[in-house]
Amino acid sequence: MTTTTAEEHLTTADLAGVARGNVVEKRGEPASTSRPLFPESVANEFRSKWDSIQGSFVDEPRAAVQQADELVAQAIKRLAESFANERNQLESQWDRGDEVNTEDLRVSLQTYRSFFHRLLAM
């Protein structure tokens, strides 16, 4: 299991921001789906690796393609982990048994809608 930093996933504070309307607009419309899939530092790391792979193609084309395949697999894995973590955090908002009121459930549904739209926008 890989260790990830707080910046790579939604934090509890991010989810609290959802409840305050920071992610879901006040009219209940889904938040923008243009939010980056990766934190900037992670995206820059992937871009740097890609540039290196692409630059090595002339000298070692087969190795470059193999490395490109591995990099894409890493990015997909990282993305899947990020979305799984985000989903788990969403679930923890409402899955507290009978202690959840209708307003908490409404906010959770709005957050799921925003999350769902991000998934479909990929």
N, C-alpha and C positions, 0 to 999 in steps of 0.2 A: 504494500500500500504506500502511495506516495504522500509526502507531506506537502501541504499547500499553504500559502500565506493568506491572510485575511483579505488582501486586495484582490485575490483571484476569485472570490466568491462573494455573494451578498452576505453581509453581516447582519446581526440582530439589529444594529442601528439602521442599516438600509431598510430592513423590513419595517422598523418603526416609522421610518420616513414614508413608507407606503401608506401606513395608517393615517399619516398627516397629509396625504395627497401629493407627495413629491414624485411618485412614480405613476400613479393613476390620476388623470386629470380630474378636476372637481366635478365635471358633468358625468363622470363614470366612464368616459371614453378610455380606450387602452392608451397606455403611454407609448411614446415613440418606439418603434421597433428598430430604430437606427442606432441604438446603444451598442457600442462595440462588444464583440463576442469575447474579447480578451482584454485584460488590462494593457495599457500602453507598453509597459516594460516587457510583458510576455510577447506581445505582437512584434515589438522591435527585435526581440531575441529570435523569433521565428523568421523575420525578414532577413536578419543578418545571416542566419544559417542558410536561407535560400540563396542569397547572393553568393555565398561561398560555394554552394553546390553548383550553381549555374556557372560560376567562373571556372570550375574544375572540369566542365564538360568537354572542352577541347582536348585536354590531355588524357582524361579518363572517362569517356562517355558512359560505359556500363556502370562504373562505380558511382557516377553522378546520378544516374537514373535510380540506382539502388538507394542511394542516400536521400533522394527526393521522395521515394516511396516511404522510407522510414520517417522522414520529417512530416509527411502528410499523416501517417499513422499516429505520430506523437501529437499532432495538432488535433486530430479527431478524438483521441483518447482524452486529452486535456479538456476539450470542449464537452465531451460526455460526462466527465467528472464534475465539471463546473455546473452543468445543468442538473445533474443528479443531486449535487449539494444544494443548489437553489431550490429544487423541488422538495427535498427533505426539510429545509428551513420553512418553506411554505406550509408543509404538512404540520410541522410543530406549532404553527400559529393557531390552528383550529382543532387539532387532535388532542384535546385536554379533557375528554369525557364530557360530563354535564356542566362543566364550569364555563363553557363558551356561550356568550350571548349572541343574539341575532346580529348586532352591529359588528362584532368580531367576525362572524361568518360572512357578512356582506363585504367587509374589507378583504377578507381572504379570497372570496370569489372574484373580486376586482383584480386582485393581485394575480390569481391564476389566469384570468383573462389576458392580462398584460404579458405574462410569461408564455401563454399559449400562442399569442400573436407573434412574439419574438421567435418561437420555434417555427411557426409557419413561414416567417419571412426569410428563413435561411435558404 
